[in-house]
Amino acid sequence: MSRQPKQRRMPFFPARLGPKAAEDEDVLPSRRDASAGGLTLRAMLPNAITAAALCSGLTGIRFATEGHWGFAIALVVLAGVLDGLDGRVARLLNAQSRFGAELDSLADSLSFGVAPALILYMWSLKDFGAIGPAYQSLGWFAALAFAICCALRLARFNAQIDTEDQPHKSAGFLTGVPAPAGAGLAFTPFYLWTATGLEFFRHPVVTAIWLAVIAVLLISNMATLSWASVRPRKAIRLGLIAFTGLAFAALLMEPWWTLSAISVVYLALMPYGLVKYGRIKQRRLELSRQDAAEPADPASGAAA
């Protein structure tokens, strides 16, 4: 009896590799996992961008210790921009790797969870002690809650990478607020404090309540809008490009007012995202009911 040659087993590629540009992005696995035999030269570029984002977020903590609040928060915002670039560069170069995916998650947890929590604690939350000795620890608890919720969100996202049944993602939505957006929203009291000069926005109770709300949004199961679900009509695309240019100019001239407006618009669009996803969910339910109610094909029954 002749012995058949042993078949070579194909390596298993996870459904998602490499730094992510956004949580709704579908990335095809690369032909070769760079982590198996060391990082290739082209795989180093997206991971270097991820490392730069991590350094940017952590350097924001250093500026916060010196009281340079504007620079500290600007560096966290820069980390968000770099976080949006690394995944797209990895996909462009076909340089996704498991190493890059793990590095990206760790960088996000530090840049958008730990860094904002520490910056806001030094800026406002540590002043809980001025209210009374019994409340001194509440500010630190609020900072911890935000950092922990950000880490839990990223862990949930990584755990669902290979899950096929993801109703929100299949409809072009996200589950909860993504980590970079959550960090930007967490700084809204600072934006308003700098723009208006009102000490109300720096009050530790106001900051703690706001930070707790954003922490809940990070780990919530609500559907939120993503770039994949935003499809502007052709008639308004030129106007949208012009508006984007004006928004960028406003960001350069009045950064804190502009960032405040972006936060308000993002929060205002969340109910719209819920309504839009509800319609899609209802349409899917109706289609499934129609498929279940369709009678069997009489020709197939006769043939049987």
N, C-alpha and C positions, 0 to 999 in steps of 0.2 A: 504494500500500500504506500503510494507516493506521499511524501510529506509536502503539504502546501507551504509556500514561503510565508513567514510571519508578516502580517500587515503592519505597516507603520502607523501608529496612532497620531492623528492630527492634534496639534496643541489646541487647548481651549482658550478662546479669547473672551474676556468679559464683555458685557454689553456696552460698557462705557470705560474708556481709558483716557488718561491725560488730564491736564488742567481744564476745567470747565469754563467756558465763556459765560454761560448762563445755565440755569437749572433746567430750562426747557429745550436746551440744545441737544440734538441727537448726533452723536459722533460715531462714525464707523470705526471699528477696531483696525488698528494698523496691521500690516502683514507680519511685522516682527515686533514682539514686545521688547522694548529697549532695556527693560530691567533684567531680562534673562541673561544677556551677555554684556552688561554695562551700557551706560548711556552713549548713544551715538552723538556725533557733532551737531546734527540738526535738532536733536532732542534737547540739547543744552540750552538753546535760545529760549523756548517757552518756559523752561524751568528757571532760567536766569531772571526772566520777567517776574515769575512768581516769587523768587527770592527778593527781588527789588521791591515788590509790593509788601512783603513781610517786613523788610527793613524800613520802608516808609511808615507803616503803621506803628512799629515799635519806636521809631525815632520820634513820632508824635508824643509818646509818653515822656521822652526825655525833655522835649520842649515844654510839656505841661508841668514838669517838676520845676522848671525855671519861671513859670508864670506866663509864658508866651502862648496864650490860648489860641489865638488865630492861626499861628504856624502849626500848632499841634493838630488842630482839627483839619486844616488844609492838607496835612500829610496823610491823614486817614482818608480824606476824599481822594487824594492822589492814589492811594492804595486801591481804592475801588475802581479807578480808571485802569490801573495796571491789571487788576484782577479780570477786567473785561477783555483785556488784550491777550493774555497768555493762552487762553483756550483757543481763540481764533487763530493765533500764530501756530499753535500746535496742529490744528486741523489743516491749516494752509500748507504746512510742511510735512504733513502725514507723520508727525513725530509724537503721537500719543504713547504714553507708557503708564504702567501701574505706579511707578515711582512718582511721576508727575501728578497723578490723581491724589496720592497720599500727601504729597508736599502741598498741593493746593488746598486741601481740606485743613491741614494744620495751619497754613498761613491765614486762611479765612478766619479760623477760630481765634487766632491771636490779633489779627488786624481789625476785625469787625466785632469781636466779642470782648476780649481782654482790654485792648487799647481804649475803646470808647468808655468802657466801665471805669477804668482808672482815671481817664481824663475828666470825666464828669464827676467822679468822686473828689478829685483834687480841686475842681472848679467850684462845686456847689455842695455835694452831698456830705462832705466832712463837716459842714457847718451845722449839722444836726445837734452837735454838742452845745451850741449856743441857745437852743430851745430849752434844753434841760438835760441833766446828766443821764436820765433814764432813756433818752432818745438817741444817745450818741452812736449806738451801733446800727440804727435803722438805715443810715446812709450807706454803710458798707454792705448791709443785706440787700439793698436795692441794686448796688453795683454787681454783687455776686449773682443775683437773680438774672440780670441781663446777660452776663458772661456765660452762665450755665445754660440758659435757654438758647443762646447762639450755638453753643457746642452741641446741644441736643438736636437742634435743627439740622446741623451738618451731619451728625451721626444718622439721623433718620433718612436724610437724602442719600447718603452712601449705602445704607442698608437696603434701599429700594431701587438701587441702580439696575439690578438684574430682574426686578419684578415686572412681569408683563402687564398685569392688571393695574394700571394707573389712570383712573378716569380723568383726573385733572390734566395730566400731561398729554394724554391722547386728544384732549379737546383744545390744547394750546394754552393751558393755564398752569400756574404754579400753585403749590400748596403752602399757604402762609406767605409771609413777607420774606424775600431772600435776604441773606446776611448783609451784603453791601448796602442794600436799601434800608435795612433795619438800623445800621450804624448811622447812615445819613439822617434818618428820622429821629434817632435818639439825640442828635445835636440840635434839634429845632429850638429848644429853649435858649441855647447859646446864640443861635442866629438872631432871634428876636431881641435878646438882651443887648447884643452888640449893635443892632440896627436902631433900636429905640432908646437904649440907655435906661430902661426901666428895671429896677432891682427886683421887681416881682418875678421876672422870668429866671432869676438866679436863686430864688428861695429854695432851700433844700426840699421842702415838702412838695413844691410844684415839680421840681426835677425828678424826685423819687416816684411820684405818681405817673408822670409821663414815661419814665424809663420802664416802669412796671407794665404799662399799657403796650409799649413796643415789644417788650419781652413776651407778652402773651400773643401778640400778632406773629412773632417769629415761629412759635411752636403750634400755632393754630392750624386747624384743618380746612380753613376757608379757602376758596378758590380766589386767586389774585391774578391780575392781568400780567401777561408776559409779552415780550417782543413778538413772539410767534402769533399771538392773538390780535395784534394791532396791525390792521391792514387799511391804510387810508385810501380813500377813493382817488382815482386819477385826476378828478377835477380840482382837488385841493392839495395835490402833492407839491406843486410849485410854491404855493402859499406856505405850505408846511416847511419847505426848505428855507424860505425867507424868514419865517418865524424862528426857526432854529438858529439862524445867523444872528438875529436880533437878541435872542435869549443868551447866546454866547457873549455878545457885546455887553449885555446887562450883567452877566456874571463877572466880567472883567471890571466894570465900573462900579457896580453895587453888588458885591458878592453875597453879602449876608441877607439883603432883601430878596435877592434872586433865589438863594438856597431856601429861604423861608417859603417863597412862593412855590418852589418845586415840591417841597414837603406837603404843603397844603393841597396842591393839585393831585399829588399821588394819593393822599388819604381820601380826597373827594372822589377819586376814580374807583376806589375799592367797592362802594355799593353798586356802581355800574358793572364792575366785574362779576359781582355776585348775581346780579339780575341776568347778565348775558350768559353766564354758566348755567343758571337755572333754566333758561330757555333751551340751551343745548341738551341739558339733562332730560328735560321734558320731551324734547323731540326724539331723543334716543329711546326713551321709555315707550313712546307711541309706536316707533318703528319695531321695537321688540314685541310689542303686543300684536301688531299686525302680522309679523312673521309667525307668531304662535297661533294666531287665529286662521291662517290660510289653510284651506282644506288640502288634503293629499291629492296628488296628481292622479286622475282616474285612469289614465293610460297605463301608469305604472302598476295600479291595482289590478287592471285587467290582465296585464302581462304576467303578474304573479299568479 
